[in-house]
Structures are given as structure tokens and as C-alpha cells.
Amino acid sequence: MKDVINEKYKYSELTGKIIGCSMEVHKILGNGFQEVIYQRALQEEFILQGVSAFREFEMCIFYKGKIIGTRRVDFFVGDAVSLEIKALIKLEDVHLAQAINYLEAYNLEIGMLINFGTKSLEYKRLINSKFDPAKLNTSVKSKQST
């Protein structure tokens, strides 16, 4: 587990916990299930490991400072990290681009993309270079204040 925590990454401890929980789910279930099965198992593992995570968390999507709609992120973890999960034979560039676009649309700084569909778990830490802390997502603000 120590090899997934690297202090040069923001929220490294939290993303390390996400990876550890995901590895546990993948170790038990392997690959081959639909995404929703991994999502449910990961939710249970987060609870067991004491990781604060909201499944199917609805986030506002902004365009030029205006809310134009909402989308549910697979998980919003630790009031900081957007987590998108996949169950694909192979991640493509389009999946990575999609996860980064979500970060930008949500105005979140850090995200993760995890793929349970391969023989070995795949994970990527994502950084939103366009993050603006002054424009923190209103749905995140409301969740943090509760």
C-alpha cells in the first residue's frame, strides 16, 4: 500500500486509500462483472475501511460560470476526489479524456479513473490544471457544509 502513497500528489493519502480499496475489490471479484457490481462492492469496501464516499453523487456542471446541468459522478470521495470507475477490457484515451473533462466541468482539482475490467487493476490519478478554488462546485460546498 505504501507504494501508492506519494506525497508529491495532492490528496495522496486519500487516493492511496481509494486504490487500496479498489485492489481489495478486484482481488475478491476479479474481472468480468458489470460496472455496477464493482460500484456496489467498492461502496461496501469504503464503509469497511472508514473512507468517506458518496456513490452516484450529483454534481453541477458549469459553462462560463453558469450551471447548465448536473451529472452523477460514480463516487465523490473524502469531499475532494472525483472517482470514475470502468469495467472494460481496455481503457482508451477517450475514457481518460472523459474523466478529465468531468473534473473541469465540476471544477474539482483531483480525480481518479479506475478500471476493474482487466486482469490487473488499472488506476490513474488525474489533475485538473484548470481548477479554480474560487469557483468551488456549489454541490461540493453544500455537501461540505452538512
C-alpha positions as CSV (number, residue, x, y, z in Angstrom):
1,M,0.0,0.0,0.0
2,K,2.9,2.4,0.7
3,D,3.8,2.3,-3.0
4,V,0.6,4.0,-4.0
5,I,1.1,6.9,-1.5
6,N,3.4,9.5,-2.9
7,E,3.4,12.9,-1.1
8,K,4.2,14.7,-4.4
9,Y,0.5,14.1,-5.3
10,K,-2.2,16.2,-3.7
11,Y,-4.5,14.1,-1.6
12,S,-2.0,11.2,-1.9
13,E,-3.2,9.5,1.3
14,L,-6.8,9.6,0.2
15,T,-6.1,8.4,-3.4
16,G,-3.9,5.7,-1.9
17,K,-6.9,4.5,0.2
18,I,-9.1,4.6,-2.9
19,I,-6.6,2.4,-4.7
20,G,-6.2,0.1,-1.8
21,C,-10.0,-0.4,-1.5
22,S,-10.2,-1.0,-5.3
23,M,-7.4,-3.5,-5.1
24,E,-9.3,-5.4,-2.4
25,V,-12.5,-5.5,-4.5
26,H,-10.6,-6.6,-7.6
27,K,-8.7,-9.3,-5.6
28,I,-12.0,-10.8,-4.4
29,L,-14.2,-10.3,-7.6
30,G,-11.6,-10.4,-10.3
31,N,-12.6,-9.0,-13.7
32,G,-15.6,-9.8,-15.8
33,F,-18.5,-8.2,-13.9
34,Q,-20.6,-5.1,-14.9
35,E,-19.5,-1.7,-13.6
36,V,-22.5,-1.6,-11.2
37,I,-21.2,-4.7,-9.3
38,Y,-17.8,-3.1,-8.8
39,Q,-19.5,0.1,-7.7
40,R,-21.6,-1.7,-5.1
41,A,-18.6,-3.7,-3.8
42,L,-16.4,-0.6,-3.7
43,Q,-19.1,1.2,-1.7
44,E,-19.0,-1.7,0.8
45,E,-15.2,-1.6,1.0
46,F,-15.2,2.1,1.6
47,I,-17.5,1.6,4.5
48,L,-15.3,-1.2,5.9
49,Q,-12.2,0.9,5.5
50,G,-13.8,4.0,7.0
51,V,-13.4,6.0,3.8
52,S,-16.0,8.8,3.4
53,A,-17.5,8.3,-0.1
54,F,-20.8,9.3,-1.7
55,R,-22.0,7.0,-4.5
56,E,-23.7,8.4,-7.6
57,F,-23.1,11.9,-6.2
58,E,-24.9,14.6,-8.2
59,M,-22.5,17.4,-9.3
60,C,-23.3,20.7,-11.0
61,I,-21.8,21.2,-14.5
62,F,-20.7,24.7,-15.3
63,Y,-20.3,26.6,-18.6
64,K,-18.8,30.0,-18.4
65,G,-19.7,30.3,-14.7
66,K,-23.3,29.2,-15.2
67,I,-24.9,25.9,-14.1
68,I,-26.1,24.2,-17.3
69,G,-27.0,20.8,-15.8
70,T,-25.9,18.1,-13.5
71,R,-24.3,14.7,-13.7
72,R,-23.7,12.0,-11.2
73,V,-20.1,11.1,-10.5
74,D,-19.6,7.4,-9.7
75,F,-18.1,8.4,-6.3
76,F,-17.2,11.6,-4.6
77,V,-14.6,10.6,-2.0
78,G,-13.4,12.5,1.1
79,D,-15.1,15.7,0.0
80,A,-12.3,16.1,-2.5
81,V,-11.8,13.4,-5.2
82,S,-14.0,12.5,-8.1
83,L,-13.8,8.8,-8.9
84,E,-14.9,7.3,-12.2
85,I,-14.9,3.6,-12.5
86,K,-15.0,1.4,-15.5
87,A,-15.2,-2.4,-16.2
88,L,-13.6,-2.5,-19.6
89,I,-11.2,-4.9,-21.4
90,K,-9.1,-1.9,-22.2
91,L,-9.1,1.7,-21.3
92,E,-8.9,4.0,-24.3
93,D,-7.7,7.6,-24.4
94,V,-11.4,8.7,-24.7
95,H,-12.1,7.4,-21.2
96,L,-9.2,9.4,-19.8
97,A,-10.3,12.5,-21.7
98,Q,-13.8,12.0,-20.4
99,A,-12.7,11.8,-16.7
100,I,-10.6,14.9,-17.1
101,N,-13.4,16.7,-18.8
102,Y,-15.7,15.9,-15.9
103,L,-13.1,17.3,-13.5
104,E,-13.0,20.5,-15.5
105,A,-16.8,20.7,-15.7
106,Y,-17.2,20.1,-12.0
107,N,-14.2,22.4,-11.2
108,L,-12.6,19.7,-9.0
109,E,-8.8,19.6,-8.6
110,I,-8.2,15.9,-8.3
111,G,-9.9,12.8,-9.8
112,M,-9.3,9.1,-10.4
113,L,-10.1,6.7,-13.1
114,I,-10.2,3.0,-12.1
115,N,-10.7,0.1,-14.4
116,F,-11.8,-3.2,-12.9
117,G,-12.2,-5.0,-16.3
118,T,-8.6,-6.0,-16.8
119,K,-6.7,-8.9,-15.2
120,S,-4.7,-6.4,-13.1
121,L,-6.5,-3.4,-11.7
122,E,-5.8,-0.2,-13.6
123,Y,-5.8,3.2,-12.0
124,K,-4.9,6.7,-12.9
125,R,-4.7,9.8,-10.8
126,L,-5.9,12.9,-12.6
127,I,-5.2,16.6,-12.0
128,N,-7.4,19.4,-13.3
129,S,-4.9,22.1,-14.5
130,K,-7.9,24.5,-14.9
131,F,-9.1,24.1,-11.3
132,D,-10.2,27.4,-9.7
133,P,-10.6,27.2,-5.9
134,A,-12.6,30.5,-6.0
135,K,-15.3,28.7,-8.1
136,L,-15.6,25.6,-6.0
137,N,-18.6,23.5,-7.2
138,T,-21.7,24.5,-5.4
139,S,-22.8,20.9,-4.9
140,V,-19.5,20.3,-3.2
141,K,-19.9,23.3,-1.0
142,S,-23.4,22.2,0.1
143,K,-22.1,18.7,0.9
144,Q,-19.1,20.0,2.9
145,S,-21.3,22.3,5.0
146,T,-23.6,19.5,6.1
